[in-house]
């Protein structure tokens, strides 16, 4: 569904039996009788020679639901509420990357990171996980490699680059 120039859609972890159990499903959010469902976009089928609509809904874990932010990370992956993203406070390379969660802040009517920074297309973010599957990424005591940005360094590491980058500061 398009609204105000951006696509409105959600994702959630499927809890139904079958091949989708435990997988992310994407589409419209439907909540009924304390349960949550995702209806994938484009549920069209051919029925006796006519194009018809068929509503398919997947029951999802209500705690896993996240709304699409309308933005993509630097690799083109869609950013959803509760994604964990890496970002730099500054464009200077000596600043370490930080991991933070994308959250909807109702009083500002916008998605934010780092508790108060509004999410925007110029942030050069990278999705590294989400708080449902990778909560450990938010609890780390170290920093991210300031060269490749892909490897978490231990909190007591004297280096600012990972072994793969083979450089220390």
Steps between C-alpha positions, in 0.01 A plus 500: 500500500633846410428792728650847503757402237639195677412134519332391822581138583600285792697187575464236768634154589257231388386265778275274293591139430662431168792622294456867601521430875772722646547695176431868438185581305427844350181688414198658667448465875169362621426474872192313622400341832846544653678339206711660227513404133695616196321493164764505223457763229391381158285204605354450153419167343329381183160352579313331211650725238453823697745689712377488856622609839572247768583618850782298651594585856790369703475506879805674645652550842354836613830590668686469170290748299687793346392768255699585187675836549480595133881498476768253396850447633814556293464148353142562390338290776174641636526639854227391742414598854716295742784453250844547648708733287860619507570868464774751562443813705741680273641469150849480650645146465647496851153498653388146575178366359214453741212255491153619591141400444252672266198609703173681434476806725129597523550849641714590195299288253818359348747216507812573704834345588730564791206596718432833330659533154235507228552235233572646157629391160840671545613294800692222317365232735564127481264238641692247710206318658185561700415499867299175475767282342817684610442669839866436584600766246352766728660368816858489380765683694738548210507707186484426129807490278545859384642389164258233371221554752405132487675350802423565865811557708523392866456776758862462617653498150792744455426505125243692301521265198421130477749224410351480151597862435847424645559849623514653845472858601 
